[in-house]
Amino acid sequence: MGGLLTGIAVGATPGLAGPMAMAISLPLLISAFGFTPDALLPVFAFLIGIMKGATLGGAVPAILFNLPGTPDAMMTTLDGHPMAQNGQPKRALRIAQLSSVSGDTFSDIVLFVCAPFLAVIVERYLDLPEKTALLILSISFIAAVMGASVGKGLLSVSLGLIAAFIASGSDLSPRLTMGIPALREGFSLTAAVLGVLIVGEILSTLEELWRNKHALKVKDVENRGAIDGLQRGDIRRIVPYIGRGAVVGTMIGALPGVGSTLAATLSYTLARRRHRAITASEDPQFGTGVPEGIAATEAANSAVSGANLIPVLSLGIPGNAAAVFLILAADSIGGFNPGPAVFTFTENEINPQLVTAFGIFTLMALGNLLNWTVGGSFMRAMGVLAKIPAHYLLPVVLLVAMTAIYFQETSMFAIWTTLGFGVFGFFMRKMQVPVLPFVIAYILAGPIERSAREAFSASGADPWFLFKSPISVAFLVLSLAAPVFLSRGGKKPS
């Protein structure tokens, strides 16, 4: 409940986002609950609550003030804000809530069913060389589909791997330290991820506000005498659009690195074509405040969040920023290693990781239940947060983030590392280099190296171990084909 309400408040505040709140909360939660396996589910509970609440709350500023806090919320403004301007803000928010929670619930059910089966298939049919090649394919695919160009995505992945390999490995002496004593332990994973993702975003937003010399300004919605609230026939109208949006969002969310922006855009486009085909020319069309536009967008971008955890739990591969912080929590606390081994059933023995996985499923179901009940009321009360000027809010967020890092690491070097990666993330954004491939590559660098070393050792030190299996060869060919194919296809949705 605490995470959910925090997430709704954060999502309703322009300039903030769910991953930012998860990043700040993670060190504080670990400091409060400790590093024992008993802390896993309480920490996951708060983070999952933020993830679900922020998805729901993101519609508030988009509908009431035409201020999309995230790129996927841009599609919600197209029909949500016109409906609010027509004097029906409560109706728009209610439709957004029903659509968002419906899409989220559908994708969670798909997660509960598909993740165990996918993990069992991977564990049964893929050996160490195939798993290594699969991880290589994953970061290649993420680099290819994220950002304005394939080249910048590959650059981001390469930089993430280089940064992660500093002082790591099983060599007798730390590598790539250039003789600097401070680098002998490498960079803290939490500091590096929070620096690039969160501090870099804060610096970029503050620089944009300073350059524009204006804070975000909002206008109150005027009531023009229209009857506000759900109307007769609204639910029957939006159900088909919710269903299609949920399917689109789930399918896209199950692919690592493909975000909710593409899902929202695709769902809205398909819904608009469908609406034009079945309605008369004099009926209200998309962009004028129709319920179907809100439903299609919110169902799709909410369905991405649950489906994004399919590759996380079954393969250990994060697909979006929220999944990154769930993996970061598991790595920091220990006792849970997302991947195919999570869903291993052993006779006469309890797999504690399997217990944790089904605990996560339970937490997601509880989050949906709370969103269905109290989430909507709290969401509609959070419109006032959109009036907080971002140039006052973001410095406070930066201070809290630095404090949270120091709580966990108790080291000034971690603070300087976070700020250094934050500046690095700021310049990546200025040069339009996507930051999420950097972070995912940084997280996957360790598993890739461990898997490759184990496969190399198991093959009797055969340097061609990746080419001995047709499955691993197929994965490697696909990892080369994805960037080549997408680079010829022009600019991709980011």
C-alpha positions in Angstrom: 0.0 0.0 0.0 2.8 2.4 0.8 4.6 1.8 -2.5 1.4 2.0 -4.4 0.4 5.4 -3.0 3.9 6.7 -3.4 3.9 5.6 -7.0 0.6 7.3 -7.8 1.8 10.5 -6.2 5.1 10.3 -8.2 3.3 9.5 -11.4 1.0 12.4 -11.0 3.9 14.8 -10.6 5.4 16.0 -13.9 9.2 15.7 -13.9 9.1 12.6 -11.7 8.6 8.9 -12.8 8.3 5.5 -11.2 11.9 4.4 -11.9 13.1 7.6 -10.1 11.1 6.8 -7.0 12.2 3.2 -7.1 15.8 4.3 -7.4 15.6 6.5 -4.3 13.6 4.0 -2.3 15.8 1.0 -2.9 18.8 2.1 -0.8 16.5 3.3 2.0 14.5 0.0 2.0 17.7 -2.1 2.1 19.0 0.0 5.0 15.7 -0.5 6.8 15.2 -4.2 6.2 18.8 -5.4 5.9 20.5 -7.8 3.6 18.9 -11.0 4.7 16.6 -13.1 2.4 13.7 -12.2 4.7 14.0 -8.6 3.4 13.4 -9.7 -0.2 9.6 -9.7 -0.3 9.1 -6.5 1.8 11.5 -4.6 -0.5 9.9 -6.1 -3.6 6.5 -5.2 -2.3 7.3 -1.5 -2.0 9.0 -1.4 -5.4 6.2 -3.3 -7.2 3.7 -0.9 -5.6 5.6 2.0 -6.9 5.8 0.4 -10.4 2.0 -0.2 -10.5 1.1 3.1 -8.9 3.3 5.3 -11.1 1.7 3.7 -14.2 -1.7 4.6 -12.9 -0.8 8.1 -11.7 0.9 9.1 -14.9 -2.5 9.7 -16.6 -3.3 12.5 -14.1 -1.2 15.4 -15.4 -1.6 14.2 -19.0 -5.4 14.4 -18.7 -5.9 17.4 -16.4 -3.1 19.7 -17.5 -1.8 18.3 -20.9 1.5 17.6 -19.2 2.7 14.1 -20.2 5.3 13.0 -17.6 6.5 10.2 -19.8 6.6 9.7 -23.6 3.8 7.1 -23.6 1.6 9.5 -21.6 1.7 11.8 -24.7 -0.8 9.5 -26.4 -3.2 9.9 -23.3 -3.2 13.7 -23.7 -4.7 13.4 -27.3 -8.1 12.4 -26.0 -7.8 12.8 -22.2 -7.1 16.5 -22.1 -9.8 17.4 -24.6 -12.3 15.5 -22.5 -11.2 17.3 -19.4 -11.5 20.7 -21.3 -15.0 19.7 -22.2 -15.8 19.7 -18.4 -15.5 15.9 -17.8 -12.1 15.5 -16.0 -13.5 12.9 -13.6 -14.9 10.8 -16.5 -11.5 10.9 -18.2 -9.7 9.9 -15.1 -12.2 7.1 -14.3 -11.8 5.7 -17.9 -8.0 5.9 -17.6 -8.1 4.0 -14.3 -10.4 1.2 -15.5 -8.3 0.8 -18.7 -4.9 0.9 -17.0 -5.8 -1.6 -14.3 -7.5 -3.9 -16.8 -4.4 -3.9 -19.0 -2.1 -4.4 -16.1 -4.2 -7.3 -14.7 -4.2 -9.1 -18.1 -0.5 -8.8 -18.5 0.1 -10.1 -15.0 -2.0 -13.2 -15.7 0.1 -13.8 -18.9 3.2 -13.4 -16.7 2.0 -15.9 -14.1 1.3 -18.5 -16.9 4.2 -17.9 -19.3 7.2 -17.1 -17.1 7.4 -20.6 -15.5 7.0 -22.4 -18.8 9.6 -20.3 -20.6 12.0 -20.8 -17.7 11.5 -24.6 -17.7 12.0 -24.7 -21.5 15.2 -22.7 -21.3 16.5 -24.8 -18.4 15.7 -28.1 -20.1 16.9 -27.4 -23.7 19.6 -24.8 -23.4 23.1 -25.6 -22.0 25.8 -23.2 -21.0 26.9 -22.2 -24.6 23.3 -21.6 -25.6 22.6 -19.5 -22.5 25.7 -17.4 -23.2 24.6 -16.9 -26.8 21.1 -16.0 -25.6 22.5 -13.3 -23.4 24.6 -11.9 -26.2 21.4 -11.9 -28.4 19.5 -10.1 -25.7 21.9 -7.1 -25.4 22.3 -7.0 -29.2 18.5 -6.8 -29.6 18.2 -4.2 -26.9 20.9 -2.1 -28.6 19.1 -2.4 -31.9 15.6 -1.5 -30.8 16.3 1.4 -28.4 17.3 4.9 -29.4 17.3 6.9 -32.6 19.9 4.7 -34.3 21.4 1.3 -34.1 24.9 2.7 -33.9 24.1 4.8 -30.8 22.5 1.7 -29.2 25.5 -0.4 -29.9 27.8 2.4 -28.5 25.7 2.6 -25.3 25.9 -1.2 -24.8 29.7 -1.2 -25.5 30.3 1.6 -22.9 28.2 -0.3 -20.4 30.2 -3.5 -20.8 33.5 -1.6 -20.5 32.4 0.1 -17.3 31.2 -3.2 -15.8 34.4 -5.0 -16.6 36.6 -2.6 -14.6 38.1 -4.5 -11.7 35.9 -7.5 -12.3 36.5 -11.1 -13.5 38.5 -13.9 -11.8 42.0 -12.7 -12.6 44.6 -12.5 -9.9 44.8 -8.7 -10.2 42.0 -6.2 -11.0 41.8 -5.3 -14.7 41.3 -2.0 -16.4 42.1 0.0 -13.3 44.9 2.0 -14.9 46.8 1.8 -11.6 44.2 3.9 -9.8 43.8 2.5 -6.3 40.1 3.7 -6.0 39.1 1.5 -8.9 40.5 -1.8 -7.5 37.0 -2.6 -6.2 35.2 -1.5 -9.3 32.1 0.7 -9.4 29.2 0.1 -7.1 26.3 -1.3 -9.2 23.7 0.8 -7.4 25.8 4.0 -7.7 26.4 3.4 -11.4 22.8 2.6 -12.3 21.3 5.4 -10.2 23.8 7.9 -11.6 23.2 7.2 -15.2 19.4 6.7 -15.0 18.3 9.1 -12.3 21.0 11.8 -11.6 21.6 12.1 -15.4 17.8 12.6 -16.0 17.6 15.2 -13.1 20.6 17.2 -14.5 19.1 17.0 -18.0 15.7 18.3 -16.9 17.2 21.1 -14.8 19.4 22.2 -17.7 16.3 22.3 -20.0 14.4 24.3 -17.4 17.3 26.7 -17.0 17.6 27.1 -20.8 13.9 27.7 -21.2 13.8 30.1 -18.2 10.3 28.9 -17.4 8.9 26.3 -15.0 6.1 24.0 -15.9 2.9 26.0 -15.8 -0.6 24.5 -15.6 -4.1 25.8 -16.2 -7.1 24.7 -14.2 -9.8 22.8 -16.0 -13.0 24.7 -16.5 -16.3 22.9 -16.0 -18.5 23.8 -19.0 -21.7 22.4 -17.5 -21.2 18.8 -18.9 -22.2 15.9 -16.7 -19.0 14.5 -15.2 -18.3 10.9 -14.3 -18.9 7.6 -16.1 -21.9 7.7 -18.5 -24.2 4.9 -19.5 -22.6 2.8 -22.2 -19.0 4.0 -21.5 -17.8 0.6 -20.3 -19.4 -1.3 -23.2 -17.8 1.1 -25.6 -14.3 0.8 -24.2 -14.1 -2.9 -23.4 -13.0 -4.0 -27.0 -10.4 -1.2 -27.1 -9.1 -2.3 -23.6 -8.8 -5.9 -24.8 -6.9 -5.0 -28.0 -4.6 -2.6 -26.1 -3.9 -5.1 -23.4 -2.9 -7.7 -26.0 -0.7 -5.2 -27.9 1.0 -4.1 -24.7 1.6 -7.6 -23.4 3.1 -8.8 -26.7 5.4 -5.7 -26.9 6.3 -5.8 -23.2 7.5 -9.4 -23.4 10.3 -8.3 -25.7 13.3 -7.0 -23.8 14.1 -3.4 -24.4 10.9 -2.5 -26.3 9.2 0.1 -24.1 5.6 1.3 -23.4 6.0 4.2 -25.9 5.8 1.9 -28.8 2.9 -0.1 -27.3 0.9 3.1 -26.6 1.5 4.5 -30.1 0.7 1.3 -31.9 -2.5 0.6 -29.8 -3.8 4.2 -30.3 -3.1 4.0 -34.1 -4.9 0.6 -34.4 -7.8 1.9 -32.3 -8.2 5.0 -34.3 -8.4 3.0 -37.6 -11.0 0.7 -36.0 -13.0 3.6 -34.7 -13.1 5.3 -38.1 -14.2 2.1 -39.8 -17.2 1.4 -37.5 -18.5 4.9 -36.7 -20.3 7.4 -38.9 -18.4 10.5 -40.2 -20.4 12.8 -38.0 -19.5 10.9 -34.7 -16.7 12.3 -32.5 -13.3 11.2 -33.8 -10.1 10.5 -32.0 -8.3 13.6 -30.7 -11.6 15.3 -29.7 -12.0 13.6 -26.3 -13.5 10.1 -27.1 -13.3 7.4 -24.4 -11.9 4.8 -26.8 -8.7 6.9 -27.3 -8.0 7.0 -23.6 -8.8 3.3 -23.1 -6.6 2.1 -26.0 -3.5 4.0 -24.7 -3.8 3.3 -21.0 -4.5 -0.4 -21.4 -1.5 -0.8 -23.7 1.1 1.1 -21.7 0.0 -0.5 -18.4 0.1 -4.0 -20.0 3.8 -3.5 -20.7 4.8 -3.4 -17.0 3.7 -7.0 -16.2 4.9 -8.5 -19.4 8.3 -6.9 -19.0 8.9 -9.2 -16.0 8.5 -12.3 -18.2 12.2 -12.1 -19.5 13.3 -10.9 -16.0 12.0 -13.9 -14.0 12.5 -16.6 -16.7 15.8 -15.4 -18.2 17.2 -12.8 -15.8 17.1 -10.1 -18.6 15.6 -6.7 -17.7 13.4 -5.1 -20.3 12.8 -1.6 -18.8 13.9 0.7 -16.1 11.5 -0.6 -13.5 12.7 -4.2 -14.1 16.3 -2.9 -13.7 15.6 -1.9 -10.1 13.9 -5.2 -9.2 17.0 -7.0 -10.4 19.2 -4.5 -8.6 17.2 -5.2 -5.4 17.7 -9.0 -5.8 21.4 -8.5 -6.5 21.9 -6.2 -3.5 20.0 -8.4 -0.9 20.9 -11.9 -2.2 18.9 -15.0 -2.0 17.2 -14.6 -5.3 18.8 -14.9 -8.7 16.3 -14.2 -11.5 16.7 -16.7 -14.3 15.7 -20.2 -15.5 16.7 -21.9 -12.2 14.0 -19.9 -10.3 11.3 -22.3 -11.5 13.2 -25.5 -10.9 11.1 -28.2 -9.1 13.1 -30.7 -7.0 11.6 -33.8 -5.3 11.4 -33.7 -1.5 13.1 -30.3 -1.4 11.8 -26.8 -1.4 13.3 -24.3 -3.8 13.5 -21.0 -1.9 13.8 -19.0 -5.1 10.6 -20.6 -6.4 8.9 -19.5 -3.2 10.1 -15.9 -3.7 8.9 -16.0 -7.4 5.4 -17.0 -6.3 5.6 -14.4 -3.6 6.2 -11.8 -6.3 3.2 -13.1 -8.2 1.1 -12.7 -5.1 2.4 -9.1 -4.6 1.5 -8.2 -8.1 -2.0 -9.6 -7.7 -2.4 -7.6 -4.4 -1.2 -4.5 -6.2 -3.9 -4.9 -8.9 -6.5 -5.4 -6.2 -5.5 -2.2 -4.5 -5.5 -0.3 -7.8 -9.0 -1.6 -8.5 -10.2 -0.4 -5.0 -8.4 2.6 -3.5 -6.1 3.5 -6.4 -8.7 5.3 -8.4 -9.8 7.6 -5.5 -6.2 8.4 -4.5 -5.3 9.0 -8.2 -8.1 11.6 -8.7 -7.0 13.4 -5.5 -3.4 13.8 -6.8 -4.1 16.4 -9.5 -2.8 19.2 -7.2 0.8 17.7 -7.4 1.1 18.7 -11.0 1.2 22.3 -9.9 4.6 21.9 -8.0 7.3 23.8 -10.0 9.9 21.3 -11.3 12.8 23.6 -10.6 11.9 23.4 -6.9 11.2 19.7 -6.9 14.1 18.2 -8.7 16.9 19.6 -6.5 15.2 18.1 -3.5 14.9 14.8 -5.4 18.7 15.0 -6.2 19.5 15.6 -2.5 17.3 12.7 -1.4 18.9 10.4 -4.0 22.4 11.3 -2.8 21.4 10.7 0.8 19.9 7.3 -0.1 23.2 6.3 -1.8 25.2 7.2 1.2 22.8 5.3 3.5 23.5 2.1 1.6 27.2 2.5 0.6 28.5 4.7 3.6 31.2 5.9 1.3 32.0 9.2 -0.3 33.5 7.4 -3.2 30.1 6.0 -4.0 28.7 9.6 -3.9 31.4 10.8 -6.4 30.8 7.7 -8.5 27.1 8.4 -8.6 27.7 12.1 -9.6 30.3 11.0 -12.2 27.9 8.6 -13.8 25.2 11.2 -13.6 27.3 13.7 -15.6 28.1 10.9 -18.0 24.4 10.1 -18.3 23.7 13.8 -18.9 26.1 14.0 -21.8 24.7 10.7 -23.2 21.2 12.4 -23.3 22.7 15.5 -24.9 24.2 13.4 -27.7 20.9 11.4 -28.0 22.7 8.1 -26.9 20.1 5.9 -25.2 21.0 5.3 -21.5 18.9 2.1 -20.8 21.1 -0.1 -23.1 24.1 1.1 -21.1 22.4 0.1 -17.8 21.2 -3.3 -19.0 24.6 -4.1 -20.5 26.2 -3.1 -17.2 23.9 -5.5 -15.3 24.2 -8.4 -17.8 28.0 -8.1 -18.1 28.6 -10.3 -15.1 26.2 -13.1 -16.0 27.6 -13.1 -19.6 31.1 -13.5 -18.4 30.3 -16.1 -15.8 28.3 -18.1 -18.3 31.1 -17.9 -20.9 33.8 -18.9 -18.4 31.7 -21.9 -17.3 31.0 -23.0 -20.8 34.6 -22.5 -21.8 35.7 -24.6 -18.9 33.1 -27.3 -19.5 34.1 -27.6 -23.1 37.7 -28.5 -22.2 39.0 -25.0 -23.0 37.7 -25.1 -26.6 37.8 -21.5 -27.9 35.0 -22.4 -30.4 32.6 -23.5 -27.8 29.9 -21.1 -29.0 29.9 -22.6 -32.4 29.5 -26.3 -31.4 25.7 -26.1 -31.0 23.3 -25.2 -33.8 21.1 -23.3 -31.3 23.9 -21.1 -30.0 25.0 -20.5 -33.7 21.4 -19.4 -34.5 21.4 -17.0 -31.5 24.7 -15.5 -32.6 23.5 -15.1 -36.2 20.4 -13.4 -34.9 22.5 -11.1 -32.7 24.3 -9.9 -35.8 21.2 -9.8 -38.0 19.1 -7.7 -35.7 21.3 -4.5 -35.8 21.9 -4.9 -39.5 18.2 -5.4 -40.3 17.0 -2.5 -38.2 19.7 -0.1 -39.4 18.4 -0.6 -42.9 14.9 0.0 -41.8 15.5 3.6 -40.9 14.7 5.3 -37.6 12.9 3.1 -35.0 10.6 4.0 -32.2 12.5 4.6 -29.0 
